[in-house]
Amino acid sequence: MTTEGARILVVDDEARYTRVLETTLAGAGYHVVTAAGGADALALAGQSPFDLILLDVRMPGLDGLETCRRLRQFSLTPVIMLTALAEDEDRIHGLDVGADDYVTKPFSAGELLARVRAVLRRATWDDAAGPAATPAGVQIGDLRLDLTARAASVAGRDARLTATEFRVLRELARHPGRVLTPEQLLTGAWGAGYEGEISLVRQTIHRLRRKIEADPAEPRLLLSQPGVGYYLAG
């Protein structure tokens, strides 16, 4: 799949934002489906595949955070959360439940489309066009990282990583034992335009540890060097 013509599900209970999002995305060549709430969004996502979901946080009934959490039980479709400018906690919680990125309201059409293109590009990242070649498989303790299938398992159990989580783990696996700064991880796993978005890295590392470590509070695989960055134990 290329980014052009991607199917995008827009979920927002405010009609004015839904209209803006639909018009902006359709004008850029995307196929747009809309939902006015979390329950409808989950039903639509379960019926047919989407390439990306734009999900508002503050919705009545089933809010965006709970919708994302339930979505991650059966889908790894990339999710961009839509949050209000002052609601930092919403952005943090959104990343924690499995969102890949966020856009703050109010937003410009240019900002929105840049984020959408970036997430879609990352979701279809071609390893051959990426950084230096890496062996097809990496084994670290009970962790097995399959770089061809883009999957990870721990003691034979599927870790069910999101696309963002896999890219961060893959970037660390490309440099085993080497400490990568948050800025290096942003460049390698997110790409241009994410300078300074340290919370993206921090929350992704937090989620990865919950998925691959026996005790996330005492990690043995995905380690950190305080004040510097993160690395995979060799």
N, C-alpha and C positions, 0 to 999 in steps of 0.2 A: 504494500500500500504506500502511495505517496501522500504527502500532506494535502494535495489538491483533491477535492471531492470526498474528503473524509466525512463520516457520519458523526454528528455531534448532538448529544442530548443536553438540552438546556433546562435546568430545574430552578425555578424561582417563583415565589407566590405573588410577587409584585408585577403586575401586567406591564408597567412602563419599562421595567428592566428587561422583561422577556422580549418585548417588542424591539428594544434597542439591540439586544444580543442577537436576536434572530435576523434582523435587518443587516447588522454588521457582518455576521458570519456568512449569511447567504450571499451578500454582496462580494465576499472574498472567495466564493466558489464552493463553500461547504454545504452539505446536506444537513438541515437542522430539524430536529424533533424537539418539541417542548413538553414540559410537565409542570403542573402548578404546585406539586408537593412531593414529599419523600416517598409516600406509598405508591403513587403513580410512577415515579421514577424507577423504583425497584421492580415494579411489574414490567415496565417497558424494557429495562436492562435484562430481565430474565427471559423475555420473549425473543429478542434479536440483539445481535452484537452491535456495539458502538465503538468508534475509534477514540472518543474522548467524551467526558461528561463534565459540564460546567454546573457546579452545585452551590446554591446559596446556603449560607450557614443559618441565618435567622429566619426560620419558617415556622408557622404554627403547626401543632400536631407533631409529626415526625420531622425534627429539624435536620439540617444538613449534616451535622456531626454523626448523629445516630444513623442517618441514611447511608453515609459513607462507611460506617462501621459494618452495617448489615451487607452492604454491597461487597465489601472485601471478603465476606464469607463464601461468595461464589464467583466473583469476578475480579480480574486484575486490570480492568480498563483504566487508563490514566484518568485522574480526577483533578480538576482545578477548582478550588474553593473560592467562592465570592464572599468577601468579608467587608464590613464597614471599616473605615480608615482607622478609627481609634480602638478597635477591638483586637488588641494584640493577642489576648488569650484565645480568641477564636482561631487565629492563624496557627498558634502553637497546637491547640487541640486538634485542628484539622489535619495537620501533618502527623500528629500522633495516632490518629485513627486510620491513616493510610492514604491521605491526599498526596498528590505529587507536586502541587504548586498552589499558589493563591494569587488572586487579583483583588485589590482593594477598591471599594466604591467610594466616591465616583471615579470612574476610569475613562480614559480616552480610547477611541477606536483603535488607534495605533498601538497603545499599550496592550490592549486585549489581544489583538491579532498577533503581536510579537510573542506573547506568552503561549497562545494556542499553537503557533508554528513551532516554537521551541519544544513544547511537550510532544507534539506529533513527530517531530524530527527525532527526538530521543527515543520514542517508542519504536521507531523503525531503524534504529542505528545499525549501520552496516559495519561489522567488525573490520572488514577489509579496508574501509575508509577511515577507521579509527586510529588510535595510537599504535605503538609498536606491537608486533604479533605476540601472542601469549599462548602457551600450550593449551590444547583443547580442554584438559581437565586439571584441576588443582585439588590436592588432598591435604588438609591440615587437621590433624586429629580426626575427629568424627565428621568434620565438615568436608563435603564434596561439592566443588563448584564446577559445573559443566558449562563451559563457555560457548560450546556449540549449540546446545539446547537452551541456553540461557536459563538455567535452573540451578537450584542449590538443594542439598539434602544434608541432614544431620543424623548420623547413625542409621542411614537408610530411609529416614522420614523426610518427605517433601517439606521444605521450609516455607513454601508459598510466598516468595518474595514479590513485591510489586516491582514494576519496571525501574523505578527510581532506586529502590533498595538494591536490586541486582546490579545496576550500573555502578553504585558506590562500592559494593563488594568486589566487583570486577576490577575497578580502578585500583583498589588496594591489592588485589591478587596479582596485578601486573607489576607490583613493586613489593614483593614479600619481604617483611622485616624492615622495610623503609618507612619512616614516619612521613606522612603526607599532611601538610597543613590544610585547614579548612578551605583556604583559597585555592589550593591545588586540587582539592576534591571538587570544588565548585566548577573549576575550569574543565576538569576531566569528565565529570559525571553530568553536569548541567549545561556547560557551554557558556558562550559569551552572553553578557547581559545580566549576570547574576552576582556581580561583584558586591561583596559586603553582606550577602544573604546567609550569614553564618547560622542562623536558626534552622535553615533547611538542612544543613549538614548535621547539626547537633541532634535534631529530632530524628533524622534518618538513622544515625548511629544508634540512638536509643531504641528504635524499633528493631533494627537488625540484631542487637544484643538479646532482645526478648525472643527472637526467633531462632538464633543459632547457638546461644549459650545455655548450658545447663543451669547456671545461676547468673542471671544478668547483672546482679550486684557485684559479683566477683568474676568478671570475664577472664577467660583463658585464651580465647582465640582473637577477638577483636579488641585490641588494647589501645590505650591512649598514653601519650607523653604529655603531662600537664603543661599547659602554656604553649605547646608546639602543635600537636595534631594526633593522628590515629594511624595504626598499622596492624597488619595481620601477623600473628606470631608465626615464626618459621618452624 
